[in-house]
Amino acid sequence: MTIEPLIITVAPNGAYKQAHDHAAVPLTAASLASTAKACLDAGAAMLHLHIRDAQGRHSLDVEGYRNALQVVKAAVGDAMVLQITSEAARVYQAPQQIAMVQALRPEAVSVSLRELDQPDIGDAGLAAFFGELARERVMTQVILYDVADLQRWQALRERGVIPEAPWFLLFVLGRYTTGQTSSPRDVVPFVHAHTGPEPWAVCAFGATEHACVTAAAALGGHVRVGFENNLQLKNGQTAPDNAALVGQAREAASSLGRPLASAHDIRQRFGAA
């Protein structure tokens, strides 16, 4: 029996974290590069990155992304898949998010179905955008916040609005619970409702992040960890850096007997190799 390698993605900054939240939150291209290298060494094969504008705010600026990707790639080469975010973060609307991805043509991107599935986009717009992602072989991770989102994704797939492609799903655990905390139990409804072929990963909020990603890994999923959603180690202490959270996930994979996926594995799996 072949055991599927575990994909560890690190999300080191997110749209909102600032230096006052933790001194090791990477806010510049240079700090993203050094964080990426440390997390690569700790076991992560994918980096989920956000960039900031000159005032430190969330940005989807195409040139800003190009610069950050160039700087990070100089630090890690092809050993990490660099996934950009298209997150709205209460700043952008769906047409702007789509236009950024089309202009940048990244190797990998995360998109929130809920953010893009808007009346001004419609089924035709979704079909055109996801069709382009499939044709361009952009490794696309689709963010789903609850089972209703997953069921909407499944309905779009069944109706042919979303074409066949190697999509990757991200289940967000506990996003709307008090204090943005998560429980390992939050993965169960997703797993029961997920009837499609897509591989999936989870992200979780707060100090229970490690328990949640360990549960997901045990159930055959993949994991995303990092300061975007959590600053604490499994013992409740503040993590010194993102690499420490990656290291915990690596230890969990080892305890479950799951090898770690490399960037090459990810590119082969999602059609970009």
Salt bridges, closest charged atoms under 4 A:
GLU4 OE2 - HIS222 NE2 3.33
GLU4 OE2 - ARG269 NH1 2.05
ASP21 OD1 - HIS20 ND1 3.61
ASP41 OD2 - LYS37 NZ 2.93
ASP53 OD2 - ARG57 NE 2.93
GLU63 OE2 - ARG66 NH1 2.53
ASP78 OD1 - LYS73 NZ 2.46
GLU87 OE1 - HIS50 NE2 3.80
GLU107 OE2 - ARG267 NE 2.48
ASP117 OD2 - ARG152 NE 2.65
ASP123 OD1 - ARG152 NH2 3.68
ASP123 OD2 - ARG159 NH1 2.89
GLU132 OE2 - ARG105 NH2 3.84
GLU136 OE2 - ARG105 NH1 2.98
ASP146 OD2 - ARG114 NH2 2.94
ASP149 OD2 - ARG114 NH2 3.20
GLU164 OE2 - ARG157 NH1 3.37
GLU198 OE2 - ARG157 NE 3.12
GLU198 OE1 - HIS194 NE2 3.97
GLU228 OE1 - HIS48 NE2 3.41
GLU228 OE1 - HIS50 NE2 3.32
GLU228 OE2 - ARG224 NH2 3.58
